[in-house]
Amino acid sequence: LPTHVLHILGSAASGDHLRLDETGDGPTIMRLDNNASEAGNRNWRFANRFNVVGSLQVDVSTTKGGTTFTTVLEATSAGRVGIGTTPNHFLHILTTSGSNDQLRLDETGAGATILRIDNNASEAGNRNWRLANRFNAVGALQIDVSTTKGGTTFTTSQTFFPSGGISV
């Protein structure tokens, strides 16, 4: 029995649970309107091929109940993802809010927060790199390099300590 205004129930074996098709040349759009009274409410739009052929966009209205939208996330058919911008790179993040937080990685457990950059090109001298917070020493920022091309064993290149000390 349906429990909401629109309730779609199906099994994994049935295939598509909800499908929107555009048979013409226009984009396929799913729009979520929020007409509640709070000033901060916005309408959202999920669009296939709205501004760029082969892209999926997530858009938000510029005003409460608005019909003018700005794109907050775009994924292209080339596998590129843009947050706040049309992607020119595999992951492209742009903020114009004056915030210094453009990318943030958090670890809430006892482990380290690690950003790893792998280079799988064929040159023998290529190495993988990682930037780790609190990996070998509490509060330290560490830059590591792989010991071999494409390697998963790392050696520490530099460590920055909260006291201002640097270990090379």
Secondary structure, DSSP 8 states (H G I E B T S, - for coil): ---SSS-----GGG--SS-----SSS-EEEEE----S-TT---EEEEESSSSTT-EEEEEESSTT-S-EEEEEEE-TTS-EEESS--SSSEEE---SS-S-SS-----SSS-EEEEE----S-TT---EEEEESSSSTT-EEEEEESSTT-S-EEEEEEE-TTS-EE-
